[in-house]
Amino acid sequence: MAVIGPGTGLGVAGLVQTAHGWTALPGEGGHATLSAADDFEAQLLAHVRRHHEHVSAERLLSGIGLPRCTGPWPPC
């Protein structure tokens, strides 16, 4: 099972059931590079890349990034 926790960053972990109960396996998934699935997402990523060399999941899908995905286009 995956656990995703957007906040000031993007927490990502796996959750596995063991003989002693559930165990969280923390990870650094928030640092994974985002890729575009359509033209709109490609435009968004291109815009953000003008300001940041690396566009990670955390850059757009957490408290620091969600404002870039809402509001007037193009995002700042």
N, C-alpha and C positions, 0 to 999 in steps of 0.2 A: 504494500500500500504506500502511496506517496502522500506526503504532508507538505503543503505550501503555505507559508505565512507571510503575506505582504505587510510591511510596517515601514519603519525608516529604511530598511533594506528588504531583501527578499530571502527569507529563510526557506530552505528546501531540505527535506529529510525523507528517509525511507522508514517504514514501520513494519516490523516483522514479529510474528508470534513465536515465542520460544516456550520451552517447558516451564519457564518461570514467569510467563506473562508477555506482554507486549514490550518490545525494545525499539527505541528510536535510534536510527543510524544517521547522524547528521552529515550534511554534505555542503558543497559550495556551488550548488546548482544555480544560484542567483547570478553567478559570474559567467554562465554559459552565453555564448554569442547568439543573438536572435537572428532568425532568417525570415524573409518575407514569404507569405503564402499567396499574395495577390498584389495587384498594382498599387492599391491604396497603402498597404503595408510597406511596399518598396519605397514609395514616396516618403512615408513617415521615417523610415530608417535612413534614407538618403539625407533628409533634413537634419536628423539628430547627428549623423556622422559629420556634418559640417562643423559641429560644436564639440564632438567627442570622437576620438579615434576608434574606440571600441564601444559598441552598443550591446550591452548585456541585458539579460532578462531583468535584472535588478534596475537597470537604467530606466526602463519604461514601466515595469510592472510592480512598483513599490511606491511608498510615500513620496520619494524624490522624483519618480517618473510619471505617476498617474496624471498630474496636471498637464504633462506634454501630450497626453492622449485625449484630453477633454478640452472643451472650449473652442475658440476660433482657430481656423486653419490658416496658415500653417502654425504648428505649435512652436513656442519659443525654445 
